[in-house]
């Protein structure tokens, strides 16, 4: 069971392993790490990462999956994990199994929401959580020539968040140059690697830095309406310069519909550094953009939403019950070559990487890639922790 602690409470805490990032990769690592001395640090309000679900305290019907609307599973190993989640009520298979020459293809969703996948992965595990917490720097304890004994995670005020023997980094942000544009500081792991001077770590950092990304700007909103019949509809908008797709989801009572408008990468590239004032990057990380520029981006997306809804013979949107809110997924779709599994664990640095940027090419950039990389890292580190 997860136990929430504050940064102050963690000042003297030390664990054997700490996972940085509460998305699918990080939660998968938590699932497979065989230790009770475990912590997870996450900038957001809870688990989910790019499988997050936006909730509302004012209206319990609102649950907006504003990242990935579903998960494509292409390997039998991934399917086995999803079936286990399904058996415990955390996932639902929404397509049949297509047998392919390269494997399989199945589509899954979290039940009832996408973030539920992370809850299912971490069920029954004993670990400490630090939500709404941004790691500003990671300080290695160096005991020999390029050898690390442990890590100290610090916030922006240089207060200790937690100390750990092993650090597992889920998500490429803390090791990628794009961190500079968002947070106006050096990427924490790049700074740490300079101090350590470990060739394997430097190689991993270089490989991660070479991975590009296709960003997506999303606008999320909810309406009191029953104008769609399907529980979830994913509607492609191939002729639109601004929108790539609309994801429309009906609440369980059938009277509220959430819409998440996903921009094209081309549009997102024209509005770099617009994060959304209510996003985690802005609220916790201080990644801000001007209100005027943010409103302009939101207006362009909403105009495209209205046009596409009319083309689909939907009624004009009423005033939203929630939103619209802007959010930027800067690392939404990794592009390039993944960090191979045999480069993802650096024993002398007591550091490991997992996430959708790690693993095999056929699962690169996917929920399944994050899921399987967390499993590999968790199982391998468990051997080293014994």
N, C-alpha and C positions, 0 to 999 in steps of 0.2 A: 504494500500500500504506500502511495506517495505521501510524504510529509512535507508540508510547506514551511520553509524557514525564511526569516528576514536576513538581510546582509549582516546586520549587527550580530545576530545569533550565530552566524557562520564564522565570525572573526577568528575563533580558535578551532573551528572544525577542520578535520582532515579526513579525506576518504581515499580509498584505493583507486577509484576510477571516477572521473567526472565527464559527463557528456555535455558538449556545448551545442545546444540547438535541440528543440523539441518537435521537429518534424518527423516524417516517417522513418528516415534513416536513424535519427537519434533514438526514437522510441523502439525501433527494431534492435539497436545495440543494447538498450536497457533490457529488452526481453531475453537476449541471449548471453548477457554478461553474468557469469556465475559468481556473484559476490553480493553481499548485503551492505558492503561499505561503498555506496554508490550515490552520486548526486547528478542532477540535471539542471542546467542553467538555460533559461529561455527568455528572449526579449518580450515576447507576446504575453497575453493574459493567461494563456493555457497552451496545451499541446495542439499540434496541427501543422505548423509550418505552412507550406503551400497546399496543404489539405485542410486549411483552417475553415472554421464555421463561425460566422459573425452572429452573435446572439444579442438579445435586447432584454434588459431588466424590466422595461415597461410593458413589453408584449411577448409573452412566452411562446407565441406562435412563430415568431421570427427566428429563422435559422438559415443564414445565407452562406452557402458554400462559395466563397469568393475567390478560391484558387482553382485547383483541379476539380472538375465536376464528377470525374469517374477515374478508374484505374484500368488501363489495359495490361493484362497479364499474358506473357508470352512463353513462360517456362513452366514445367510441371512442378518445380520446386516452389515457384511463386504461387502457383495455384494451390499447392498443399497448405501453404501458410494462410491463404485467403479462406480456404475451406475450414480450417481450424477456427479462424475468426468468425466465420458464419455459424459454426456449431455452437458458439457462445453468444450469438446474437449481436455481433458487432459489424457484420458485413452481409451484403446481399449480392448475389450474382444476377446481372441484368441482361446477359446474353448467353446463348449456347456456347459450346466448345467447338471452335473451328480447328480441325487438324490441318497443320501446315507442314511443308517439307522441313522448315526450320524449327518447328516446335508446335505450339498451340496459340490460339488467340481467344481470350475471354475478357469480358468487361465486368468490373465490379464497382460497387459503391459502398461507402460506409452506411451503417444502419443505426440510427435514423439519419445521421449526418456524416460528412466526410471526415471530420475530426474524430469521430467515434473509432475510426481505424486505429488511431494512436492510443486511444483509451484501451482498446482491445489488446494491442501489443504489449502494453505495460501492466495489464491486469495482474493482480496478485504479487507484483514485485515490490520489494521494500527498497525505497530510494528517497532521497531528499530532493525537493524541488525549489528552485529560485525563479519565480516568474516575474515578468516586468523588470527584468534585470539585464542591463547591457554590460558585457565584458569589454572594458576599454583597453586593457593590456593583459598579457599573459607572461608571467615572469618565471623563467626556468631556474631551478637550483642546479648549478653545474658542479659536478664533483670530479671530473677528470677531463681528459682531452676529448671534447665533443660529446661527453656523456652527461646525461641529465638524470638527477635523482627524483625530481618531482616538479610540480608547477604550482604557482600561486596566481589566482585570477583576481584582478582588481577592477573596480568600477571607475567612473570618470573622476572621482575625487580621491583616487588611490586608496580607497578602503578595500580591505580583503573581503572578497565574496566567499571563496572557499579555497582550501589547499587540497591538492590531489597528487597521488603518485603518477597515475596515467591520465592523460588528457585525450579524449575522443572528440574530434571536431566534425560535427555533422553540418554540412553546408560549406560552400567554398568561400563565403564572404570574408571571413577573418584572415584568409590567406591570399586574397585576390586584390590586385591593384584598384579595382572599381570601388573598393571601400573608401578610397581617398575622396572621390567625388561626392559620395553620400554623407560621410561623417567628418570630412575635413581633417583627417588625421591619418597616420600611417597604419596599414593593416597590422593588427597585433601579432600575427604569426610571422609576418615578414620581418618585423622588428626583433622578435625572439630568435628567429633563425640566424640573424646577423651575430647575435651574442654567442650562439651555440657553435656555429661553424661545422655542423655535421653534413657531410656530403650527401648522404641519403635524404636528409631533410631538405637540403637546398635543391636537390633534384625534384623532389615532390612539389615543393613550392613553385619551381619553375614550370613544371608540367601543369599545375593548377592555374597559374597565371596565364598560360597560353590558351586556356579554354575560354572561348567567347560565350556570349549569351544573347538570346533574342528576347528582349524585354516585352512586357505587356502592360498596358495601362487599363485598369478596370474601373467601372463605375457600378456600385451596388445599390440596390433600392428595393423597397417592398411596397405593395399596393393592396388595398382592400378590394379585391375583385375575384371573380370566379371564371374569368374569360378563357382559361385554358383547361383542357380536359385531362392531359397527361400529368402524372405526378412530377415528372421532370422531362423537359424538352430541351435538346441541344440543337440550336438552329444556326447553320452556317450562313454567312452573308458574303459570298465570294465576290460580288460586284461592288462592294463598299470599300472605299479607300480608308475609312476610319475604323470600321468594325470588322472583326474576324468572325465572331459568333455571339449569339445571345443564349444564355442559359436561364431557362424559366422553370421555377420550381413551385409547386402548389403545397400549401401547408396541409397538415393532416385533417383539419376541419374543412378544407376545401374553399375557404373564404379569403385566403390571403395568398398572393403570388409574389415571389421574389424574382427579380431580374438582375443578372450580372452580365454587364456588357463588356466583352473582352475586345480590346483594340487589336489592330494589326501591328506587327512589329515595326513596319515602316512608319506608322503614325507615332508609336511610342518613341522611336528614335528621333523624332522631331521635337519631342517635349521632354528631353532629358532633365533630370533633377527636379521633376514635379512629383512629389511623393504622396500628397494627400495629407491634410492637417490632422486627420484622425487616425492615420496609419501608425503602426508600431515604430517604424523608422523615424517618424516625426515626433511622436509622443515620448518615446523612450530614448531614441538615439539622437534626437536633435537635428534630423535631416529635414530642413525646412525649405520651403519655396514661397514665393510671394503669393498672397491671397488673390491678387489680380490675375496672375498667370494660371493659378490653379482653377479659378472660375472660368477662364477662357477654355482650358482643356476640357473641363466638365461640360461646358456649354456645347462644344463641338461633338462630344460623345453623345450627349442627350439629344441633340438634333438628329444624329444618325440613328439613334434608337427609335425616335418618333417616326422617321421615314420608313424604317424597316418594319415596324409594327403595322403601319398603314398598308404597306405592300403585302403583308401577310393577312390582310383583312381583319386585323385586330382593332378593337376600339382604341381611341386616343387614351393615353395614360392619364388617369386622374392624379391629383396631388399625392405624392408618396406618403405612406405611413412612416417610413424610415428612409432617410437618405434624400437624394443620392449622395454617396460618399465616394471619394476618389482613392484609389490605391495603386501603387506601382509594384509590379513583380519584376525587379531588375534582373534577377537570375532565372527567369521563368523557364527558359528552354536552353540548356547548355549546348554549345556548338563547338565541335572539334573532336579531340580524342580523350576518352576517359582516363582517369588515373588508374592504372592496373592494380589489381588486388595485391600483387607482390611488391608494389611500391607504397601501399596504403598504411603499412604498419612499420614504424621506425623504432626498433627496440631500444637502441642506445639513447634516443631522445624521449622515450616513453610517451610517444605521440602516435595517434592513429586517425585516419580520415575515413568517413563514410558519408553517403549521400548519393544523389542521383548523378553525380559527376565521377563516381568511382565504380569500377567493375568492368563488365563486358560491353562491347559495342552495341549488341542487340537490345540491351536494356538501358542504354545511356540516356539520361535526361528524363527518366520516367519514374513514377511511383514505385514500380517494381524494382528498378535499379537501386533506389534508396533502400527499399525493403531488404533486398538480398545483400547489399553491401553492409548494412547494419548487422545482419546475421553472421556474415563472414568475420567481421571485426570482433563482434561479441564472442563468438566461439573461439577465435584464435587468442584473444586477450585472456579469456578464461583459463587457458592452458598456462599462460605466463603468470597469472595471478596465484596459481596454486602453490 
